Amino acid sequence: MARSLAEDFGVAARWVEPDSATTWDNAVLSARILRAEGIGAVVVVTHAWHMRRALIAFRAAGLVAVPAPLLAEHAPRLTAGSFVPRIAAWQRSYLALHEWIGCAWYAWLS
């Protein structure tokens, strides 16, 4: 995000959290940086698939988290081909399962 701000908008990021390996880590480490500056609310920008889990993490870290999801998918239009098995469906199932398990894990952590 810092690179995009600099390259796309010519704006230097004021706060950068470079040490996280997970969304949970990012929330905890970002909250530490932001609270030191007197900031208690954030806009969480992430893919719609990840939003629920990200909100759990940032709220558990003590921040007021406002969602700003990207790339939300539209409901599919059903056709005869909709009932033919496809690799993409397995990928979506994997992503959904990953997020559900992640949400359960983060909810347990908080």
C-alpha positions in Angstrom: 0.0 0.0 0.0 2.9 2.4 0.8 4.4 1.7 -2.6 1.0 2.3 -4.3 0.5 5.6 -2.4 4.0 6.8 -3.5 3.9 5.6 -7.2 0.2 6.1 -8.0 -0.6 9.2 -6.0 2.8 10.8 -5.1 2.0 10.6 -1.4 4.4 9.2 1.2 2.8 6.8 3.7 2.9 8.2 7.2 2.7 4.9 9.0 4.1 1.6 7.7 3.9 -1.7 9.5 6.5 -4.0 7.7 6.8 -6.9 10.2 3.6 -8.8 10.1 3.2 -12.3 8.6 -0.6 -12.6 9.0 -3.6 -10.4 9.1 -3.8 -10.9 12.9 -0.1 -9.7 13.2 -0.8 -6.7 11.0 -3.8 -5.7 13.1 -1.9 -6.0 16.4 1.3 -4.3 15.2 -0.7 -1.6 13.3 -2.8 -0.9 16.4 0.4 -0.4 18.5 1.8 2.1 15.9 -1.5 4.0 15.5 -2.4 4.2 19.2 1.0 5.8 19.9 -0.2 8.5 17.5 -3.6 8.8 19.2 -5.4 7.1 16.4 -8.2 4.6 17.4 -10.0 4.0 14.1 -9.0 2.6 10.7 -10.5 1.9 7.4 -9.7 -1.7 6.5 -9.1 -2.1 2.8 -8.9 -5.7 1.6 -10.5 -8.2 -0.7 -14.1 -8.9 0.1 -13.2 -12.5 0.7 -10.9 -11.5 3.6 -13.0 -8.7 5.1 -14.8 -10.5 7.9 -11.6 -12.1 9.2 -9.7 -8.7 8.9 -12.4 -6.9 10.9 -12.3 -9.5 13.6 -8.5 -9.0 13.9 -8.5 -5.2 13.8 -11.4 -5.0 16.3 -9.7 -7.5 18.6 -6.6 -5.3 18.5 -8.7 -2.5 19.9 -9.3 -0.4 16.8 -12.6 0.8 15.5 -12.5 -0.8 12.0 -14.6 0.4 9.1 -14.8 -2.0 6.2 -13.8 -0.9 2.6 -13.9 -4.2 0.6 -12.6 -4.6 -2.9 -13.4 -6.9 -5.7 -16.7 -8.2 -4.4 -18.1 -10.8 -6.7 -21.6 -10.6 -8.1 -24.0 -13.4 -7.6 -23.6 -15.8 -10.6 -26.3 -16.1 -13.2 -27.4 -19.7 -13.4 -27.2 -21.4 -16.8 -27.1 -25.0 -17.8 -23.3 -24.8 -17.7 -23.5 -23.7 -14.0 -24.0 -27.3 -13.0 -20.9 -28.6 -14.8 -18.0 -29.2 -12.3 -15.1 -26.7 -12.8 -11.7 -26.1 -11.3 -12.7 -22.5 -10.4 -15.5 -23.9 -8.1 -12.9 -25.9 -6.2 -10.8 -22.8 -5.8 -13.7 -20.8 -4.5 -14.6 -23.6 -2.1 -11.0 -23.6 -0.8 -11.0 -19.8 -0.3 -14.3 -19.9 1.5 -13.2 -22.7 3.8 -9.9 -21.0 4.4 -11.8 -17.8 5.4 -14.4 -19.6 7.6 -11.6 -21.5 9.5 -9.7 -18.2 9.8 -12.7 -16.4 11.2 -13.3 -19.1 13.7 -9.6 -19.1 14.7 -9.5 -15.3 15.0 -12.8 -15.2 17.0 -11.3 -17.8 19.4 -8.1 -15.7 19.7 -10.1 -12.6 20.6 
